[in-house]
Amino acid sequence: MKKIWMFLSTIALLWLSGCGVTKNTIIPLSSKLTIEDTYTIIWNGTSEAYRFTNDKWERDESYDYQFDVIQKRYNNHWKSIKSLHRRNPNYDGKAGDRDQTMYFELKYSLKDGNIISELTSSLGNGNGTTDKEFRNQTLDFNVIGISKYAPYDHLRITQEYKYEQGILEETVFLYKLKEGKEIPFMKNLERAYFYMKGNLNSAPTTFNQ
């Protein structure tokens, strides 16, 4: 009986350690639960992948993905969770699991008349620039926890928020920085539609037999 108890205790400890949080994970610390202190947008879209080969960009459909983003905009402070899924059966797994979740946190401030951002994320940390209405934004950061032999070590995200059309267009550019020179690897062209809190006149979907 004692051996069984020790075995179960060991299993429990292993399970708890597996549920632990890595040192790179950002933990929002607040005991207050509310949805009224933020402007929340949900993005839903797709991405087309391109690989830089023989000095030109070529389509790589196996790396295409669909994604969702929950973006919470506080006062000059954004928090976003992005989930993506690669559907193509020919995906080789070199960019990680088919299903991935990422966390991004942006803090905006004014410096020398320009709006700059400080980025902290589960992929890496960096900086960016934007305009007063957050219509055009660029983020540049180094990737953490990646091998020095990997074909990229930096990401540049360029965003265009077309609010009036309800569309976000984004380019995710992967490159390696070697002796001050950018060596292109891949890029993902994203396009997403956004959804916000509102009222519905009727049920949006119904059961079909």
ZAMARKE-857056 format. One record per atom (N, C-alpha, C): residue in one letter; y, z, x. Coordinates in steps of 0.2 Angstrom, whole numbers, plus 5000, padded with zeros to 4 digits. Atoms other than C-alpha are relative to their C-alpha. Example, Ala and Ser with C-alpha at 12.3 -4.5 7.8 and 13.67 -1.06 7.14 Angstrom:
<kolzas>
A499450005004
A497850395062
A500650005004
S499449994996
S499550365068
S500550034996
</kolzas>
This chain:
<kolzas>
M499450005004
M500050005000
M500650005004
K499450004996
K501250045014
K500149945004
K499950074997
K500949875022
K500349954996
I499850055005
I501249785006
I500850024999
W499349985001
W502949885004
W500449985006
M499650024994
M503449845022
M500149925000
F499950085001
F503049655019
F500549984995
L499550025005
L504049655003
L500750025003
S499349984997
S505549745012
S500249955005
T499850054995
T505449615026
T500249934996
I499950065004
I505449475013
I500750004997
A499449985003
A506949555005
A500649995005
L499550014995
L507949565021
L500149935002
L500050074999
L507549385025
L500449964995
W499750035006
W508149335008
W500850015000
L499349985000
L509749435010
L500449965006
S499750034994
S510149365027
S500149924999
G499950075002
G509849185020
G500649994996
C499450005005
C511249225007
C500650025004
G499449974996
G512449285021
G500549945000
V499550054999
V514049195024
V500249995008
T499950024993
T514349105041
T500750025002
K499449984997
K515849155052
K500649954998
N499650055002
N516648985047
N500249994993
T499950005007
T516649015029
T500650044998
I499449975002
I518249055020
I499950044994
I500149965006
I518149195008
I500750024996
P499449985003
P519549204995
P500050084998
L500049935001
L519949394994
L500550024994
S499649975005
S520549454977
S499650034994
S500449975006
S519949564963
S500249984994
K499750025006
K521049484950
K499749934998
L500250065003
L520249354939
L500549974995
T499550045005
T521449224931
T500049935002
I500050074999
I521649044928
I500749984998
E499350025002
E523549054923
E500450005006
D499650004994
D524149074941
D500049945004
T500150064996
T523748894946
T500049944996
Y500050075004
Y523948714941
Y499349975003
T500650034998
T522148644942
T499949934997
I500150075001
I521648464943
I499249995002
I500750024998
I519848404943
I500049925001
W500050074998
W519548244952
W499349975000
N500750035000
N518048124949
N500049935002
G499950064997
G517747974959
G499449975004
T500550044996
T516747854971
T500349995006
S499850014993
S516847814989
S499649945003
E500350054997
E516447654998
E500050015008
A500049994992
A515947665017
A500049945004
Y499950064995
Y516347555031
Y499950035007
R500249984993
R515647565049
R500449955005
F499750044995
F516647495064
F499549975005
T500550034996
T515547375073
T500349935002
N499850064997
N515947235085
N500849994999
D499250005000
D517847275084
D500249984993
K499850015007
K517847255065
K499650044995
W500249965005
W517547345049
W499449974996
E500650035004
E515847315040
E499850054995
R500249955005
R515247385024
R499350035001
D500649975000
D513847505024
D499950044994
E500149985007
E513347535006
E499550065000
S500549944999
S511947665012
S500450075000
Y499649944999
Y513347785015
Y500550014995
D499549995006
D514347764999
D499850074996
Y500249945004
Y514447924988
Y500550014994
Q499649985006
Q515147994972
Q500250075001
F499849934998
F516148154972
F500450034994
D499649965004
D517048284962
D500450055004
V499649954997
V518448394967
V500450054995
I499649955004
I519148554959
I500650025005
Q499449994996
Q520948564966
Q500550054996
K499649955002
K521948724963
K500650015003
R499450004997
R523748714966
R500450064999
Y499649945001
Y524648884969
Y500749985003
N499350024997
N526448894975
N500049995007
N500150024993
N526448794991
N499450025003
H500649984997
H524648834993
H499449974996
W500550035004
W523148734988
W499350025002
K500649984999
K521348774987
K499549954996
S500450055003
S520048634984
S499250015002
I500750004998
I518148624983
I499749934998
K500250075001
K517348454985
K499250005000
S500750015000
S515548404980
S499949935000
L500150075000
L514848244985
L499249985000
H500750015001
H513148154982
H499949925002
R500250074998
R512447994991
R499449984997
R500550035005
R511447894979
R499549955003
N500450054997
N510847754990
N499450025003
P500749984998
P508947754993
P500049995008
N500050024993
N509347685011
N500450055004
Y499749954995
Y510347835017
Y499650035005
D500549984995
D509647885033
D500150085002
G500049924999
G510248075033
G500450025006
K499749984994
K511248065049
K500750044999
A499449975002
A512848125040
A499950074996
G500149945003
G511948275033
G499649994993
D500350005006
D511148315016
D500349954995
R499750045005
R511348195002
R500550044995
D499649965004
D512148334992
D500450055005
Q499649964996
Q513648425001
Q500550034996
T499449975003
T514948544996
T500550025006
M499549984995
M516548575006
M500650044997
Y499449965002
Y518048695005
Y500649985004
F499450014996
F519848655010
F500650044997
E499549965002
E521348765010
E500749975004
L499450034997
L523148695013
L500650054998
K499449965001
K524748805016
K500649955002
Y499550054999
Y526348705015
Y500650045002
S499349964997
S528048755024
S500549945002
L499550044998
L529648675028
L500250015008
K499849994993
K530048635047
K500449945002
D499550054998
D531548535053
D500149954995
G499950045005
G531748465036
G499449964997
N500750035002
N529948405034
N499550054997
I500649965003
I528548465023
I499449995004
I500650014996
I527048505034
I499550054997
S500649975003
S525348575030
S499650035006
E500549974995
E524148695039
E499350004996
L500750005003
L522348655035
L499550045003
T500649974999
T520848765035
T499549984996
S500550035004
S519248695030
S499350025003
S500749994998
S517348715031
S499849945005
L500250054996
L517348555041
L500450015007
G499649994995
G518748595053
G500750024998
N499449985001
N520548645055
N500549955003
G499550054997
G522148545058
G500750014996
N499450005003
N523848495051
N500149944997
G499850065004
G524748365040
G500750004998
T499450015003
T526248305032
T500049974993
T500050025007
T526748265014
T500849994998
D499350005003
D528348235003
D500050054995
K499849955004
K529148344991
K499650004993
E500450015006
E528148284976
E499249995001
F500750014998
F526448274985
F499749944998
R500350065002
R526248094982
R499749965006
N500350034994
N525848035000
N499950065005
Q500149944996
Q524948155011
Q499549975006
T500550024994
T524048135029
T499850075003
L500349954997
L522948265036
L499649985006
D500350024994
D522248265054
D499750065003
F500349944997
F520948385061
F499449995004
N500650004996
N519548415073
N499450034996
V500649985003
V517748435067
V499750065004
I500349944997
I516948605071
I499249995000
G500750005000
G515148625076
G499649935001
I500350074999
I514848445081
I499849995007
S500350014993
S513848385096
S500549965004
K499550044996
K514948315110
K499749925001
Y500350075000
Y513748155109
Y500149974994
A499950035007
A514248125091
A500549945001
P499550055000
P515147965088
P500750014997
Y499349985002
Y516648055081
Y500150085000
D499949934999
D517448225083
D500750024996
H499449995004
H519048205072
H500049964993
L500050035006
L519448165054
L500849994998
R499350005002
R521048095047
R500049984992
I500050015007
I521348095028
I500749984998
T499450035003
T522647985020
T500050004992
Q500050005007
Q523048015002
Q500649974996
E499550035004
E524047924989
E499950034992
Y500149975007
Y524248024972
Y500449964995
K499750045005
K524647904958
K500050034994
Y500049955006
Y525048034945
Y500149964994
E499950045006
E525747914932
E499449964998
Q500650045001
Q524147814933
Q499450054999
G500549955000
G523047974934
G499449985005
I500550024995
I522247904950
I500250035007
L499949984993
L522047964968
L499649955004
E500450044995
E521647844982
E500150035007
E500149964994
E521047914998
E499649965005
T500450034995
T520447855015
T499850065005
V500349954995
V519347965026
V499849965006
F500150034994
F519447905044
F499750045005
L500449964994
L518147965057
L500149975006
Y499950034993
Y518547935075
Y499950055005
K500149964994
K518248005092
K500650005005
L499450004996
L519648055103
L499850015007
K500250004993
K519348015121
K500549985005
E499450014995
E520648035135
E500649974996
G499450025003
G521948015122
G500049944996
K500150075004
K521247855114
K499650024994
E500450005006
E520547845096
E499549955000
I500650055000
I518847765095
I499850004993
P500250005007
P518547715077
P499250004999
F500750005001
F516847755070
F499849984992
M500150015007
M516847755050
M500650014996
K499549985004
K517947755036
K499750004993
N500249995007
N517747805017
N500649984996
L499550025005
L518847725004
L499850034993
E500149965007
E518947844989
E500549984995
R499550015006
R519647814972
R499750054994
A500249955005
A519647954959
A500550004994
Y499649985006
Y520247994941
Y500150075000
F500049925001
F520948164937
F500050024993
Y500049975006
Y520748274923
Y500350075000
M499649945001
M521848424917
M499850044994
K500149965006
K521748564905
K500449974994
G499650035006
G522248504887
G499650024994
N500349995006
N521748504869
N499649934998
L500450065002
L520448384861
L500150004992
N500050005007
N520648324843
N499350004997
S500750005002
S518748314842
S499550015006
A500550004994
A517148334852
A500049945004
P500050064996
P517148214866
P499449965000
T500650035000
T515348174865
T499550034995
T500549985006
T513948184852
T499349985002
F500750014998
F512048184853
F499849934996
N500350065002
N511248014851
N499349995000
Q500850015001
Q509447984844
Q499849935003
</kolzas>
